[in-house]
Amino acid sequence: MNHKIILFLFLSLLLPAPLLAFTYYVSNAGNDANTGTSPMQAWRTTARVSAARFQPGDRVLLAGGQVFKGGIWLRGNSQGTANQPITFRSYGAGRATIQSDTSFGFYAHNTAGVEVRQLNFVGSGRVSNRNSGVIFYLDSTNAHLQHLRFDSLDVSGYRGTGLSIGSWNGTSGYTDVRITNSQLHANGEAGLSAYAFYPLLGHHNWYVANCLAYDNAGRADITNTHTGNGIVLSGIDGVLVEQCMAYHNGWLNANPAGGPVGIWGWDCNALVIQHCESYNNQSGTTKDGGGFDLDGGCTNSVLQYNYSHDNQGPGYLLAQFPGAPAMHDLIVRYNISQNDARGHNQGAIELYSSGSNGGIVRADIYNNSVLLNRPADGSSPKAVYAISSGLSEVTLRNNIFQTGAGLSVLATATTTGLRLEGNCYWTPNAALSIDWNGTTYSNLAAWRAATSQESLAGATRATGICADPLLTSNTTNPLTQRNTPTGYNPSRASAIIRAGLNLSTEFSINPGQYDFFGNPTPAAGTNGNIGASEAQPRALNTNTPKTGNIPAHFQIYPTVVRDEIRVVAEQHFSQATSFRLLDMMGRECQAWSRSGSEVPTGSLTLPITGLASGRYVLQMQSEGYYQRQSLVVAE
């Protein structure tokens, strides 16, 4: 028995001892000669932090509310892991600020297993600064580094990019990267930028959410590439971008061949951009300056549930630049564009292909709503603009294309590779304008007869309608709650209700689970709506007199609430009633179900907890009755 114990002790001595993790503190009241391992023994400067070598699990905490001069350089000999990351963050009240003057705010070379949280990085300004804000750069050979976290950062005042993550050595790259709850603004080249060794996809499994990218101006001194992007991602296999906002970027871009975009990706596979807003972005030249973009080399990628408005360039762009890798299998669905293409005669939805590697192949663009008036500068935007050939199996179905008088609902420079079926075209108080590769048509029937567009079954079945979509006029901008000139849900008399083609049954297209507002998409064998809203308004009482308004069976009182929603039922329901509370992006925040006995003729209380203040929609459904009513949650 003693021999076994001795052998066990001997073997345990041969095993490497686990490294101890330490917490280091940095404070203006500290001293760099201290150990750093307690608030009373805090270091004083970021130079002392940069001189240290950190082990997995170590934490570097900077005093909240204090300003530290000079950036942090994390060298490659400091490596964390996913289970024991090296963490940099604030402690105490507020955030610490790294004020880096003309240099970087945080630079990490060939290292990962790192988390940077709750910090401000401030450069001297995009004109005087000479670097980017937070930089992670990898150039080791065949290195696949894992685990990066960037959360609750505010990065501003850098000539380059606010947050730059890149690799440049073959297939080397970063895996498992999350960028959340951050503001990237007032920088020169971009808010957020990611890249890999072109055209390889060195990065894998990224997530970007709840980030703001704004006031990133562009650089007038760079003329060979685009500058002034909000969020631009490339070289990634598998990335989800959601609940982000990009606005007022790009006005100093000086590249005549192409410009910036609010939120976009190129040379990515499985890129999904959803539930985002992009607006008031510009270019500085005659190209781009748009809202969203799937660009050269994107494959198996999706734009869905986004809101684009008032951009100089396209709301939604598909572009295959010269020499780009293959671009195929793209989806653009259930998005809204209002008054995009404000400059230089661009399209709200725009398609451009150089033809490289087959051009744009297999792109399904469906159930989007495009509303377009003439810009103040007198230019002539188009609802849809295919500015080149090089398209193959590109389809546009079940979309609303509404333009002001004299503006084209459709303009193309090609007659091949493009099919339009089941769309709604409308120009109030004027004839349509359809420019089909140089030939102009003023009505849907003439265009259909000449081209077989908007038809199926060998041109024997007409599709598409020319009708006022009668969108409601009492809604607000779905993401920012600003007043807008028109709404996005169809009124009861709208011709677009149940007028869409059933994509699943007729074309084997999976439309996803819900529309822009969170309404369910049509089941197989049933027709949904045209446009971004699948709302099905209906009369709630078939005995309503011919004169007078249709009565509501539920009322919310009051409509400004705090801790609970009080619903008044105007009649008794024998079946269960479902209630869904949606935010203005259509996301479900809370849900309830009440049996018939729990829905009396009188008051019903629905408790709400933990909701941010703002505008919401309560959706109520029972026994075939469907009703939505807006409300405001107050602080």
ROTOR-328803 format. One record per residue (C-alpha): x, y, z. Coordinates in steps of 0.5 Angstrom, whole numbers, padded with zeros to 4 digits, always signed. Example, Ala and Ser with C-alpha at 12.3 -4.5 7.8 and 13.67 -1.06 7.14 Angstrom:
+0025-0009+0016 +0027-0002+0014 
END
This chain:
+0000+0000+0000 +0006+0005+0002 +0009+0003-0005 +0003+0005-0009 +0002+0012-0005 +0010+0013-0006 +0009+0012-0014 +0003+0016-0014 +0006+0022-0011 +0012+0021-0015 +0008+0021-0022 +0004+0027-0019 +0011+0031-0019 +0012+0030-0026 +0006+0033-0028 +0006+0040-0030 +0003+0045-0024 -0003+0049-0026 -0001+0056-0027 -0004+0061-0022 -0009+0067-0024 -0008+0073-0022 -0012+0080-0022 -0008+0086-0023 -0011+0093-0021 -0009+0100-0025 -0010+0106-0022 -0008+0114-0022 -0006+0113-0015 -0002+0107-0016 +0005+0106-0017 +0009+0102-0022 +0013+0099-0017 +0008+0096-0013 +0006+0088-0014 -0001+0090-0018 -0005+0085-0014 -0009+0089-0010 -0013+0096-0010 -0008+0098-0005 -0002+0095-0009 -0004+0098-0016 +0000+0100-0022 +0000+0107-0024 +0001+0107-0032 -0001+0103-0038 +0006+0102-0040 +0007+0098-0034 +0001+0094-0036 +0005+0093-0043 +0011+0091-0040 +0008+0085-0037 +0007+0078-0039 +0000+0075-0037 -0002+0068-0036 -0009+0064-0037 -0014+0067-0033 -0011+0073-0031 -0015+0080-0030 -0013+0087-0031 -0017+0092-0028 -0017+0099-0029 -0020+0104-0025 -0027+0106-0027 -0028+0114-0028 -0020+0115-0029 -0016+0117-0035 -0010+0113-0037 -0005+0116-0042 -0002+0111-0047 -0005+0105-0051 -0004+0098-0048 +0001+0093-0052 -0001+0086-0051 +0005+0081-0054 +0005+0074-0056 +0008+0071-0050 +0001+0073-0047 -0004+0067-0049 -0011+0066-0045 -0015+0060-0047 -0023+0060-0048 -0024+0057-0041 -0019+0062-0038 -0018+0068-0042 -0014+0074-0040 -0019+0080-0039 -0018+0087-0039 -0024+0091-0036 -0026+0097-0031 -0027+0096-0024 -0031+0101-0019 -0036+0106-0022 -0036+0108-0029 -0031+0106-0035 -0024+0107-0035 -0021+0111-0041 -0015+0109-0045 -0013+0116-0048 -0008+0114-0053 -0006+0121-0057 -0003+0119-0064 -0002+0112-0063 -0007+0105-0062 -0011+0104-0056 -0010+0097-0055 -0005+0092-0060 -0005+0085-0059 +0000+0081-0064 -0001+0073-0065 -0005+0072-0059 -0012+0070-0057 -0016+0067-0051 -0017+0075-0049 -0023+0079-0047 -0023+0087-0047 -0029+0089-0044 -0032+0096-0041 -0027+0101-0043 -0027+0107-0047 -0021+0108-0052 -0020+0115-0055 -0015+0117-0060 -0013+0125-0061 -0018+0125-0067 -0019+0122-0074 -0014+0128-0077 -0008+0128-0072 -0008+0120-0070 -0004+0116-0074 -0007+0109-0072 -0013+0105-0071 -0016+0104-0064 -0017+0097-0062 -0012+0092-0066 -0012+0084-0066 -0007+0082-0072 -0005+0075-0073 +0001+0073-0078 +0004+0067-0075 +0004+0061-0080 -0002+0056-0080 -0005+0059-0073 -0012+0058-0071 -0013+0062-0065 -0019+0062-0061 -0024+0066-0057 -0024+0073-0057 -0029+0078-0053 -0030+0085-0054 -0036+0088-0050 -0039+0095-0048 -0033+0099-0051 -0033+0106-0054 -0028+0107-0059 -0027+0114-0062 -0022+0119-0065 -0017+0114-0069 -0015+0115-0076 -0016+0108-0078 -0021+0103-0076 -0024+0103-0069 -0024+0096-0068 -0020+0092-0073 -0019+0084-0073 -0015+0081-0078 -0010+0076-0080 -0005+0076-0086 -0002+0069-0087 -0005+0063-0091 -0011+0060-0087 -0009+0063-0080 -0015+0067-0077 -0019+0067-0071 -0025+0063-0069 -0030+0064-0064 -0030+0072-0064 -0036+0076-0060 -0037+0083-0061 -0043+0086-0057 -0046+0092-0054 -0040+0097-0057 -0040+0104-0060 -0035+0105-0066 -0035+0112-0068 -0032+0119-0070 -0026+0114-0074 -0023+0115-0081 -0023+0109-0084 -0029+0105-0081 -0032+0103-0074 -0031+0096-0075 -0027+0092-0080 -0025+0085-0081 -0020+0082-0086 -0016+0075-0087 -0011+0073-0093 -0015+0074-0099 -0019+0070-0102 -0018+0065-0096 -0023+0065-0090 -0019+0065-0085 -0024+0066-0079 -0029+0062-0077 -0035+0063-0072 -0036+0070-0071 -0042+0074-0067 -0043+0082-0068 -0049+0085-0064 -0052+0091-0061 -0047+0095-0064 -0047+0102-0066 -0042+0105-0072 -0043+0112-0073 -0040+0119-0076 -0034+0115-0079 -0032+0120-0084 -0028+0116-0089 -0021+0119-0091 -0020+0124-0097 -0013+0122-0098 -0014+0115-0100 -0016+0114-0107 -0015+0107-0108 -0020+0103-0103 -0026+0105-0100 -0026+0108-0093 -0032+0111-0088 -0035+0104-0087 -0039+0103-0081 -0039+0095-0080 -0035+0091-0086 -0033+0084-0085 -0029+0079-0090 -0025+0073-0090 -0030+0069-0085 -0034+0063-0085 -0040+0063-0081 -0042+0070-0078 -0048+0073-0075 -0049+0081-0075 -0056+0083-0071 -0059+0089-0068 -0054+0093-0070 -0054+0101-0073 -0050+0104-0077 -0051+0112-0079 -0048+0118-0082 -0041+0114-0084 -0037+0115-0091 -0038+0123-0093 -0030+0124-0094 -0029+0117-0098 -0025+0119-0104 -0025+0113-0108 -0028+0114-0115 -0028+0106-0116 -0033+0105-0110 -0035+0107-0104 -0037+0105-0096 -0043+0102-0094 -0046+0102-0087 -0046+0094-0086 -0044+0089-0091 -0039+0084-0092 -0035+0081-0098 -0031+0074-0099 -0035+0071-0093 -0039+0064-0093 -0045+0064-0089 -0046+0071-0087 -0053+0073-0084 -0054+0080-0083 -0061+0081-0079 -0065+0086-0075 -0061+0092-0076 -0062+0099-0079 -0057+0103-0083 -0059+0110-0085 -0056+0117-0087 -0050+0114-0090 -0046+0117-0096 -0040+0116-0100 -0036+0122-0102 -0036+0120-0109 -0042+0118-0114 -0042+0110-0112 -0044+0107-0106 -0046+0110-0099 -0051+0105-0098 -0055+0101-0092 -0053+0094-0093 -0049+0090-0098 -0047+0083-0100 -0041+0084-0104 -0036+0080-0108 -0035+0073-0106 -0040+0072-0101 -0044+0065-0101 -0050+0062-0097 -0051+0069-0094 -0057+0073-0092 -0060+0080-0091 -0066+0079-0087 -0071+0084-0083 -0067+0090-0084 -0069+0097-0084 -0065+0102-0089 -0067+0109-0090 -0064+0116-0093 -0058+0113-0095 -0054+0116-0101 -0053+0109-0104 -0057+0103-0105 -0061+0100-0099 -0059+0093-0101 -0054+0092-0106 -0051+0085-0109 -0044+0086-0112 -0039+0082-0115 -0033+0086-0116 -0028+0084-0122 -0023+0078-0120 -0028+0076-0114 -0029+0069-0112 -0035+0066-0113 -0041+0069-0111 -0048+0065-0110 -0054+0063-0106 -0056+0069-0103 -0062+0071-0100 -0065+0078-0099 -0072+0078-0095 -0077+0081-0091 -0073+0088-0091 -0075+0095-0092 -0072+0101-0096 -0075+0108-0095 -0072+0113-0099 -0065+0110-0100 -0061+0112-0107 -0061+0119-0105 -0056+0121-0110 -0053+0119-0117 -0059+0116-0120 -0057+0109-0116 -0062+0104-0114 -0066+0102-0107 -0064+0095-0109 -0058+0095-0114 -0055+0089-0117 -0048+0089-0120 -0044+0084-0123 -0037+0084-0127 -0038+0077-0129 -0032+0074-0125 -0033+0067-0123 -0040+0066-0126 -0042+0073-0123 -0048+0073-0118 -0051+0066-0118 -0057+0064-0115 -0060+0070-0111 -0067+0070-0108 -0070+0077-0107 -0077+0077-0104 -0082+0080-0099 -0078+0086-0099 -0082+0093-0099 -0079+0099-0103 -0082+0106-0102 -0078+0111-0106 -0079+0119-0107 -0075+0123-0111 -0069+0126-0108 -0068+0134-0106 -0063+0134-0111 -0067+0132-0117 -0064+0126-0119 -0067+0119-0121 -0067+0113-0117 -0070+0107-0118 -0073+0102-0114 -0070+0096-0117 -0063+0097-0121 -0060+0092-0125 -0054+0096-0128 -0050+0090-0131 -0051+0083-0134 -0047+0077-0131 -0053+0075-0127 -0056+0068-0127 -0062+0065-0123 -0063+0072-0120 -0071+0072-0118 -0075+0078-0115 -0081+0075-0112 -0087+0078-0107 -0084+0085-0107 -0087+0092-0106 -0084+0097-0111 -0087+0104-0110 -0084+0110-0113 -0086+0117-0114 -0088+0120-0121 -0083+0120-0126 -0078+0115-0122 -0077+0107-0125 -0080+0102-0121 -0075+0097-0125 -0069+0099-0129 -0064+0094-0132 -0058+0093-0137 -0060+0086-0138 -0065+0082-0140 -0062+0075-0138 -0061+0071-0131 -0067+0076-0128 -0074+0074-0126 -0079+0078-0123 -0085+0074-0121 -0091+0076-0116 -0089+0083-0114 -0093+0089-0113 -0091+0096-0117 -0094+0102-0116 -0093+0110-0118 -0099+0114-0115 -0102+0119-0119 -0098+0117-0125 -0096+0111-0130 -0091+0106-0128 -0084+0107-0131 -0080+0100-0133 -0074+0101-0136 -0072+0094-0139 -0065+0094-0142 -0067+0101-0146 -0074+0100-0147 -0079+0103-0143 -0086+0101-0141 -0091+0105-0138 -0096+0099-0135 -0095+0092-0133 -0099+0088-0138 -0095+0091-0144 -0088+0089-0141 -0091+0082-0139 -0093+0081-0146 -0086+0083-0149 -0082+0080-0144 -0086+0074-0141 -0083+0077-0134 -0089+0077-0129 -0091+0070-0131 -0091+0063-0130 -0093+0057-0134 -0090+0058-0140 -0093+0065-0140 -0100+0063-0139 -0101+0065-0132 -0100+0072-0131 -0097+0074-0124 -0096+0081-0121 -0100+0087-0119 -0100+0094-0121 -0104+0097-0115 -0104+0102-0109 -0101+0097-0103 -0105+0102-0098 -0100+0101-0093 -0102+0104-0086 -0100+0111-0085 -0100+0111-0077 -0094+0107-0076 -0087+0110-0074 -0080+0108-0076 -0080+0101-0074 -0073+0101-0071 -0072+0108-0068 -0079+0110-0067 -0078+0117-0071 -0084+0119-0075 -0084+0117-0082 -0089+0119-0088 -0092+0112-0089 -0093+0106-0086 -0091+0099-0087 -0097+0094-0086 -0103+0093-0091 -0109+0096-0089 -0115+0092-0089 -0117+0094-0096 -0110+0093-0099 -0109+0088-0105 -0103+0086-0103 -0106+0081-0098 -0106+0074-0099 -0103+0076-0106 -0096+0073-0106 -0094+0067-0109 -0093+0061-0104 -0085+0061-0105 -0085+0054-0101 -0090+0050-0105 -0088+0053-0112 -0081+0054-0112 -0079+0050-0106 -0076+0056-0102 -0076+0056-0095 -0078+0063-0093 -0076+0063-0086 -0081+0063-0080 -0083+0070-0079 -0083+0077-0083 -0080+0084-0081 -0085+0085-0076 -0085+0078-0073 -0091+0075-0076 -0091+0068-0078 -0090+0067-0086 -0095+0063-0090 -0095+0055-0089 -0094+0051-0095 -0100+0051-0100 -0103+0058-0097 -0101+0065-0100 -0098+0070-0096 -0098+0078-0097 -0093+0082-0102 -0088+0086-0098 -0085+0085-0092 -0091+0085-0087 -0095+0078-0087 -0100+0082-0082 -0107+0079-0084 -0112+0085-0082 -0119+0082-0082 -0126+0084-0079 -0127+0082-0072 -0134+0082-0073 -0138+0079-0079 -0144+0083-0076 -0142+0090-0076 -0146+0094-0080 -0145+0097-0087 -0144+0104-0084 -0139+0105-0078 -0132+0102-0076 -0131+0095-0074 -0131+0094-0067 -0124+0092-0063 -0125+0086-0059 -0119+0088-0054 -0117+0095-0052 -0111+0097-0048 -0112+0102-0042 -0108+0106-0041 -0103+0106-0047 -0097+0108-0043 -0096+0103-0038 -0090+0101-0033 -0091+0095-0029 -0097+0091-0033 -0101+0092-0039 -0109+0092-0037 -0113+0089-0043 -0120+0090-0043 -0124+0084-0047 -0131+0087-0050 -0134+0080-0050 -0133+0073-0047 -0128+0068-0051 -0129+0060-0050 -0122+0058-0053 -0116+0060-0051 -0113+0067-0052 -0106+0068-0054 -0102+0075-0053 -0095+0077-0056 -0091+0083-0054 -0087+0085-0060 -0082+0091-0060 -0081+0095-0066 -0077+0090-0070 -0082+0085-0069 -0078+0081-0064 -0082+0077-0059 -0081+0080-0052 -0086+0077-0047 -0092+0072-0049 -0098+0070-0045 -0104+0065-0046 -0110+0065-0042 -0116+0060-0042 -0123+0062-0044 -0125+0063-0037 -0119+0067-0035 -0121+0072-0041 -0127+0075-0038 -0131+0081-0040 -0127+0086-0036 -0120+0087-0034 -0114+0082-0035 -0108+0084-0033 -0101+0082-0036 -0095+0083-0032 -0089+0086-0035 -0082+0086-0032 -0075+0088-0034 -0077+0091-0041 -0073+0097-0043 -0077+0104-0044 -0080+0105-0051 -0086+0103-0056 -0088+0096-0057 -0094+0092-0060 -0099+0088-0057 -0101+0082-0061 -0108+0079-0059 -0111+0073-0062 -0117+0068-0061 -0122+0064-0064 -0120+0067-0071 -0120+0074-0069 -0113+0078-0069 -0112+0085-0067 -0105+0089-0066 -0105+0095-0061 -0099+0099-0060 -0097+0102-0053 -0091+0105-0050 -0087+0102-0044 -0085+0108-0039 -0079+0109-0035 
END
